[in-house]
Amino acid sequence: MATAGSLKDTLKTRMGITNSESAARLEEIPEDLMTKCDNCGTLLVTKDWLRDLKVCSRCGYHARLSAPERIELLVDPDSFQEWDTSLAPRDPLHFPGYQEKRTAAQVKTHLKDSCVTGAATLEERPIAIGATDFRFMGGSMGSVFGEKVTRLLERALEEKRPAIMVISTGGARMQEGLLSLMQMAKTSAAVARLQNAGVPYIVVLTDPSTAGVQASFASLGDVIMAEPGATIGFTGARVIEQNLKIRLPKDFQSSEFQMEHGQLDLIVPRAKLKETITQFLGLLLD
């Protein structure tokens, strides 16, 4: 959402406001009246932008959602019950600055870690669902993140609930070193057990879905879908270009590029996600 200063500065520039009387009237505009699209710069009426699930009505840009917003979007109203609320990350390697960053993220997001998991219903069908939150240290996967995903999948197996994971992450959390990287194998093994039992596992990739998370449980769904325009990949495009001395396609690592190259099953606009997941669960279970 655009800040008051940036919104009013933008309006002054676009409307050519120079006199003090017009500028004073502009200051009376409520701070949350308008939102500026981060992609095309269009000024959107905030209530309309929220009605459209934070999707720009002009360019179709899908703004990032928090983990609670993701879960609310996909489950039946008031059906979500969070699991493992007591788990919180520690600082096993005493990494410089980690405690401060972790605490700042907790204050900012009101979450204990970057992954939220729990039970809910989707069109009255019991499910296990998890979502990652990019606001919390880039949605990075540490030991608590991996433990929560593993417990989600194990409980889904025990209760024969379809599992759904919504991804938005920059990858493994470097402040936890190998303890973080171990979660790739741990979560992947949990997915294998779930799939061997024939319990559906659906993954929704959003912007961004990258690195260690994408290279593990996020790429193992029975159905893998993505929002339009999401960045999906392992290593960043600039790193690849610098190391391999090549020029990559302009849309490299976009949802559309990955779909074209067989890495996704389908691309689904945000407003259609709940309906589409419900259809797939019907096909997989009924």
C-alpha positions as CSV (number, residue, x, y, z in Angstrom):
1,M,0.0,0.0,0.0
2,A,1.4,3.4,-0.9
3,T,2.4,5.6,2.0
4,A,0.7,9.0,2.5
5,G,3.8,10.9,1.4
6,S,4.4,8.9,-1.7
7,L,0.7,9.0,-2.7
8,K,0.3,12.7,-2.3
9,D,3.6,13.4,-4.0
10,T,2.5,11.2,-6.9
11,L,-0.8,13.1,-7.2
12,K,0.9,16.5,-7.0
13,T,3.2,15.4,-9.9
14,R,0.4,13.9,-12.1
15,M,-2.0,16.8,-11.5
16,G,0.6,19.5,-11.7
17,I,-0.4,21.0,-8.4
18,T,1.8,23.9,-7.5
19,N,-0.2,26.4,-5.5
20,S,-0.5,26.2,-1.7
21,E,-4.4,26.1,-1.6
22,S,-4.6,23.0,-3.8
23,A,-1.7,21.4,-1.9
24,A,-3.5,22.0,1.4
25,R,-6.7,20.3,0.1
26,L,-4.6,17.4,-1.0
27,E,-3.3,17.0,2.5
28,E,-6.9,16.3,3.6
29,I,-7.0,13.0,1.6
30,P,-7.1,10.0,4.0
31,E,-3.8,8.1,4.0
32,D,-5.4,4.8,3.1
33,L,-7.8,6.0,0.4
34,M,-5.5,5.0,-2.5
35,T,-2.9,2.3,-3.2
36,K,-0.2,2.4,-5.8
37,C,0.5,-0.8,-7.8
38,D,4.1,-1.8,-7.2
39,N,4.3,-3.1,-10.8
40,C,2.7,-0.5,-13.1
41,G,2.3,2.5,-10.7
42,T,-1.4,2.8,-11.2
43,L,-3.3,4.5,-8.3
44,L,-6.1,2.2,-7.2
45,V,-8.9,2.8,-4.8
46,T,-7.8,0.8,-1.7
47,K,-11.3,-0.7,-1.0
48,D,-11.5,-1.9,-4.7
49,W,-7.9,-3.3,-4.5
50,L,-8.8,-5.2,-1.3
51,R,-12.0,-6.5,-2.9
52,D,-9.9,-7.8,-5.8
53,L,-7.7,-9.7,-3.3
54,K,-4.7,-7.3,-3.8
55,V,-4.6,-7.8,-7.6
56,C,-4.1,-4.8,-9.8
57,S,-7.2,-4.2,-12.0
58,R,-5.0,-2.6,-14.7
59,C,-1.9,-4.9,-15.1
60,G,-3.0,-8.0,-13.1
61,Y,-0.1,-7.8,-10.7
62,H,-0.6,-10.1,-7.7
63,A,0.7,-8.3,-4.6
64,R,2.1,-10.5,-1.9
65,L,-0.2,-11.7,0.9
66,S,0.7,-12.6,4.5
67,A,0.4,-16.2,5.6
68,P,-2.9,-15.5,7.6
69,E,-4.3,-13.8,4.5
70,R,-3.4,-16.8,2.3
71,I,-5.1,-19.2,4.7
72,E,-8.2,-17.1,5.0
73,L,-8.4,-16.9,1.2
74,L,-8.5,-20.7,0.8
75,V,-10.4,-22.2,3.7
76,D,-14.0,-22.0,4.9
77,P,-14.7,-19.0,7.2
78,D,-13.7,-19.6,10.8
79,S,-12.6,-23.1,10.2
80,F,-8.8,-22.7,10.6
81,Q,-7.2,-24.1,13.8
82,E,-3.5,-23.4,14.1
83,W,-1.1,-26.2,15.0
84,D,2.2,-26.1,16.9
85,T,1.8,-22.5,18.1
86,S,4.4,-23.0,20.8
87,L,7.3,-23.6,18.3
88,A,9.6,-20.6,17.9
89,P,13.2,-20.4,16.4
90,R,16.3,-20.2,18.5
91,D,19.8,-19.2,17.7
92,P,21.7,-22.6,17.8
93,L,24.8,-21.2,16.0
94,H,24.9,-17.8,17.9
95,F,24.9,-16.2,14.5
96,P,25.6,-12.4,14.7
97,G,22.4,-10.3,14.6
98,Y,20.1,-13.3,14.2
99,Q,18.3,-12.8,17.5
100,E,17.6,-9.1,16.7
101,K,16.3,-9.9,13.1
102,R,14.1,-12.7,14.4
103,T,12.6,-10.5,17.2
104,A,12.0,-7.6,14.7
105,A,10.3,-10.0,12.4
106,Q,8.1,-11.3,15.2
107,V,7.1,-7.8,16.2
108,K,6.4,-6.8,12.6
109,T,4.3,-9.9,11.6
110,H,2.9,-11.0,15.0
111,L,4.0,-14.5,14.0
112,K,6.6,-16.7,15.8
113,D,8.2,-17.9,12.6
114,S,7.8,-17.7,8.8
115,C,5.5,-20.7,8.5
116,V,1.9,-21.1,9.7
117,T,0.2,-24.5,9.7
118,G,-3.0,-26.0,10.9
119,A,-6.3,-27.8,10.2
120,A,-9.3,-26.3,8.4
121,T,-12.1,-27.3,6.0
122,L,-12.4,-26.4,2.3
123,E,-16.0,-26.6,1.1
124,E,-16.6,-28.7,4.3
125,R,-13.8,-31.1,3.4
126,P,-11.2,-31.5,6.2
127,I,-7.7,-30.4,5.1
128,A,-4.3,-29.7,6.5
129,I,-2.9,-26.4,5.3
130,G,0.3,-24.4,5.7
131,A,1.5,-21.0,4.3
132,T,4.8,-19.2,4.5
133,D,5.1,-15.5,5.1
134,F,7.7,-13.5,3.1
135,R,7.5,-10.6,5.7
136,F,9.3,-12.9,8.2
137,M,12.9,-12.9,7.1
138,G,12.0,-13.5,3.5
139,G,9.8,-16.5,4.3
140,S,13.1,-18.4,5.0
141,M,13.2,-22.0,6.1
142,G,14.9,-22.7,9.4
143,S,14.6,-25.7,11.8
144,V,11.2,-24.6,13.2
145,F,9.8,-24.0,9.7
146,G,10.9,-27.4,8.6
147,E,9.6,-29.0,11.7
148,K,6.2,-27.4,11.3
149,V,5.9,-28.5,7.6
150,T,7.0,-32.1,8.6
151,R,4.4,-32.2,11.4
152,L,1.7,-30.9,9.1
153,L,2.4,-33.6,6.6
154,E,2.7,-36.3,9.2
155,R,-0.6,-35.3,10.8
156,A,-2.2,-35.1,7.4
157,L,-1.1,-38.7,6.9
158,E,-2.4,-39.8,10.3
159,E,-5.8,-38.2,9.8
160,K,-6.0,-38.8,6.1
161,R,-6.4,-35.1,5.3
162,P,-5.3,-33.7,2.0
163,A,-2.4,-31.3,2.5
164,I,-2.0,-27.9,0.9
165,M,1.1,-25.7,1.1
166,V,1.2,-22.1,-0.1
167,I,4.8,-21.0,-0.7
168,S,6.4,-17.5,-0.6
169,T,10.0,-17.7,0.3
170,G,13.6,-16.8,-0.5
171,G,14.9,-20.2,0.6
172,A,16.8,-21.7,3.5
173,R,17.8,-19.5,6.5
174,M,21.5,-19.0,6.4
175,Q,21.6,-18.0,10.1
176,E,21.0,-21.7,11.0
177,G,23.5,-23.2,8.6
178,L,23.3,-26.9,8.1
179,L,20.3,-27.2,10.5
180,S,18.4,-25.2,7.9
181,L,19.6,-27.2,4.9
182,M,18.7,-30.5,6.7
183,Q,15.0,-29.5,6.5
184,M,15.1,-30.0,2.7
185,A,15.6,-33.8,3.2
186,K,13.3,-33.9,6.2
187,T,10.3,-32.3,4.6
188,S,10.9,-34.2,1.3
189,A,10.8,-37.5,3.2
190,A,7.5,-36.5,4.9
191,V,6.0,-35.8,1.4
192,A,7.1,-39.2,0.2
193,R,5.4,-40.9,3.1
194,L,2.2,-39.0,2.5
195,Q,2.2,-39.8,-1.2
196,N,3.0,-43.5,-0.6
197,A,-0.2,-43.6,1.4
198,G,-2.2,-42.0,-1.4
199,V,-3.1,-38.8,0.5
200,P,-3.2,-35.8,-1.9
201,Y,-0.6,-33.0,-1.6
202,I,-1.2,-29.8,-3.4
203,V,1.3,-26.9,-3.7
204,V,0.5,-23.3,-4.6
205,L,3.6,-21.3,-5.6
206,T,3.4,-17.5,-5.2
207,D,5.9,-14.7,-5.6
208,P,8.7,-15.6,-4.8
209,S,9.2,-19.4,-4.6
210,T,12.9,-20.0,-4.7
211,A,16.1,-21.8,-3.5
212,G,16.0,-24.5,-0.8
213,V,12.3,-24.6,-0.3
214,Q,11.6,-24.8,-4.0
215,A,14.2,-27.5,-4.4
216,S,12.5,-29.7,-1.8
217,F,8.9,-30.1,-0.6
218,A,7.6,-27.2,-2.7
219,S,8.3,-29.0,-6.0
220,L,6.9,-32.4,-4.9
221,G,3.2,-31.8,-5.0
222,D,0.7,-34.2,-6.7
223,V,-0.6,-30.9,-8.2
224,I,1.6,-27.8,-8.5
225,M,-0.1,-24.6,-9.4
226,A,1.2,-21.0,-9.3
227,E,-0.2,-17.5,-9.4
228,P,0.5,-15.4,-12.5
229,G,3.8,-13.6,-12.7
230,A,5.4,-15.3,-9.7
231,T,9.1,-15.7,-9.6
232,I,9.9,-19.5,-9.3
233,G,13.3,-21.0,-9.4
234,F,16.5,-21.9,-7.5
235,T,19.4,-19.5,-8.1
236,G,18.7,-15.9,-9.0
237,A,18.8,-14.9,-12.6
238,R,21.7,-12.4,-12.1
239,V,23.8,-15.0,-10.4
240,I,23.3,-17.5,-13.2
241,E,24.2,-14.9,-15.8
242,Q,27.3,-13.7,-14.0
243,N,28.6,-17.3,-13.5
244,L,27.7,-18.9,-16.8
245,K,28.3,-15.7,-18.9
246,I,25.0,-16.1,-20.7
247,R,21.9,-14.0,-21.4
248,L,18.7,-15.4,-20.0
249,P,15.2,-14.9,-21.5
250,K,13.4,-11.8,-20.2
251,D,10.7,-13.9,-18.5
252,F,13.1,-16.4,-17.0
253,Q,11.8,-18.0,-13.8
254,S,8.3,-16.5,-14.2
255,S,5.3,-18.7,-13.7
256,E,4.6,-18.5,-17.4
257,F,8.2,-19.6,-18.3
258,Q,8.0,-22.5,-15.8
259,M,4.6,-23.6,-17.2
260,E,6.0,-23.5,-20.8
261,H,8.9,-25.7,-19.7
262,G,6.8,-28.3,-17.9
263,Q,7.5,-27.4,-14.3
264,L,3.9,-26.5,-13.4
265,D,0.6,-28.1,-13.8
266,L,-1.3,-24.9,-14.2
267,I,-1.3,-21.1,-13.5
268,V,-4.3,-19.9,-11.5
269,P,-5.4,-16.3,-10.8
270,R,-5.8,-15.6,-7.1
271,A,-9.6,-15.3,-7.3
272,K,-9.8,-18.8,-8.8
273,L,-7.5,-20.6,-6.4
274,K,-10.0,-21.9,-3.9
275,E,-12.4,-23.1,-6.6
276,T,-9.5,-24.8,-8.5
277,I,-8.1,-26.6,-5.4
278,T,-11.6,-27.8,-4.5
279,Q,-12.0,-29.3,-8.0
280,F,-8.7,-31.1,-7.8
281,L,-9.5,-32.5,-4.4
282,G,-12.7,-33.8,-5.8
283,L,-10.9,-35.5,-8.7
284,L,-8.2,-37.0,-6.4
285,L,-10.5,-38.2,-3.6
286,D,-14.0,-38.8,-4.9
